[in-house]
Amino acid sequence: MTKRQRGSDRSGRAAIVSPGRPGVARSEDRRLFWLAIAAGRSSEDAAVEVGVSQPVGSRWFRENGGMAPTHLSPSAPCISGRYLTFGEREEIALMRARGCGLREIARLLKRSPSTISREVRRNAATRSGGFDYRATTAQWHAERMARRPKLAKLAANQALRQYVQERLAGLVTRSDGTGIAGPNVSWKGRRHGPRQSRRWSTAWSPEQISRRLQVDFPEDDTMRISHEAIYQALFIQSRGALRRDLTACLRTGRALRVPRARVGSRGKSFITPEIMISERPAEVADRAVPGHWEGDLIIGLNRSAIGTLVERTTRFTMLLHLPPMPGHGAAPRQRNGPALAGHGAEAVRDAIARSIVHLPQHLRRSLAWDQGAEMARHAELTILADLPVYFCDPHSPWQRGTNENTNGLLRQYFPKGTDLSLHGRDELEAVAATLNGRPRKTLGWKTPAEALDKFLKAKETESVATTG
């Protein structure tokens, strides 16, 4: 019986240069990296945490479309005990270096001698021309032979791939069937920002495509695919089924999947549970006590803005003048530079303090705002104006319903898509006076100015009576 030899033994080749450290050496780093990503870290922070460079972490995240590989995901099952682990291979390499026999190694590791024999024979390092056993190389050989490459369903089924692409990236057509090209959008490899041209396409969502297949092909089981498989074909290019630039046809335009934990941790760092709107005094709800305000910004062209403050009980409105600061527009906007557009945290803090500090103390009970970065200096505002600030929950504009309604009325004077910096302080005061002089059904057809004046007079009378 002839003895089987590895191909490298039969070739009799000389020692050649090593291609570098086997990829298995960083498998543990990759596992810890994706655990950090699942916990909400950015790719740069996760890379630093596991001890690799930031460009390496960004490349790992980008190559996998923002999704952890199946065998490295937090939900991946543990490796079966029937397979040798990397730790056991390290023990084998150490004992081989000490000259231990195969049966002795098997006895110490509580493995079959044939298992150790096959391991040493199959996974030895031969690139140097010898027949040495190294743990990292052996692990690399084992993982390479364990791969079961499977052709993606979209890559194997041309009819299915064509169906998905037509409904994902098909042309928008006129009533006569002719296509409309739409804007020429260059592929940037990342999510498109707001108010930019987007590619015109039929843009069915992957879930709509997956569900519609069951309607269009009820009897053809080969025309089935899950929406998750479509997303993975777009985000992970190694599957080789759909071009990555087709992600521009998704409604988000997102080229990478965003981990769920990262989305949930997008709250502003200056907001704590103690200043959330749920902690606001209970008297605010019935609007019986004046002095509780709601605020927001209305945004226009060229990063212009106007601040709005509305009193909940009387609907009295004040407008904040937020002119551009010196240097705005003189040079390209500097990333992480000073907020020169006029509605940065310092500008909004000063504008609110100037407008509300002249009111009596009983009309400065609280202010509710959304979680915008313009209120990052809220603690200083509380001290300057003696006005507690509370923040609404994310994506909950109804918690400032009075302010949202007032902003809608103000759009009559400041339409969307116009430059709001053209309006001076006098013009804003005139518009606020106009709005405060308009009768309101909710006030019994009184004006907000009359309702506020009534409360001020009642408070003054009460104060005089108490003093007397």
CORJO-V749489 format. One line per field, one symbol per residue. ss: DSSP state (a for helix, b for strand, c for the rest). phi: phi as a letter, one per 20 degrees, with the letter a starting at -180 (. if undefined). burial: + if it has 24 or more other ideal C-beta (glycine too) atoms within 12 Angstrom, else -. A space follows every 10 residues. Layout:
ss->???
phi->???
burial->???
//
This chain:
ss->ccccccaaaa accccccccc ccaaaaaaaa aaaaaaaacc ccaaaaaaaa cccaaaaaaa aaacccccca aacccccccc cccccaaaaa aaaaaaaccc caaaaaaaac ccaaaaaaaa aaccbccccc cbccaaaaaa aaaaaacccc ccaaaacaaa aaaaaaaaac cbbcccccbb cccccccccc cccccccccc cccccaaaaa aaaaaacccc ccccccaaaa aaaaacaaac cccaaaaaac ccccccccca aaaacccccc ccaaabaaac caaacccccc cbbbbbbbbc aaacbbbbbb bcccccbbbb bccccccccc cccccccccc ccccaaaaaa aaaaaacccc aaaccbbbbc ccaaaccaaa aaaaacccbb bcccccaaaa aaaaaaaaaa ccccccccca aaccaaaaaa aaaaaaccbb aaaccbbaaa aaaaaaaaaa aaaaaaac
phi->.fefcfffff fmfefcfffp fgfffdffff ffffffffeo fffffffffe ndfffffffg fffdmndfgg fdfgefffff ffdfefffff fffffffenf ffffffffel cfgfffffff fedfedfend cedcffffff fffffefcgc fffffedfff ffffffeecf ffdffenfed fmfedfedmb ffffldfcfe bflffgffff ffgfefcfdd ffecbeffff fffeedfffm dcffffffef femeecfegf ffffdefffe ddgfdfffef gffffemfdf oddccadddc flmebceccc effemfdcdd ecffegnfnf bgfefmefee focfffffgf fffffdfeff ffdceacdce eeffdfefff fgffdlcfdc dffglcfffc ffffffffff ffecffndee ffeeffffff ffffffeefc ffdmmeegff ffffffffff ffffffff
burial->---------- ---------- -+-+-++-++ ++++++++-- +++--++--+ -+----++-+ +--++++++- -+-------- ---+++-++- +++-++---- -+--++--+- +---++--++ -++++++--- --++++++++ +++------- -+++--+--+ +-+++-+++- ---------- ---------- -+-----++- ++++-+--++ -++------- --+++---++ +++++++-+- ++-+++++++ -++++++++- ---------- +---+-+--+ ---+-----+ ++++++++++ --++++++++ ++++++++++ ++++---+-- --------++ ++++++++++ +++-++--+- --++++++++ ++++++++-- ++--+-++++ ++------++ -+++-++-++ --++-----+ +-+----+-- ++--++-+-+ --+---+++- ++--+----- --------
//
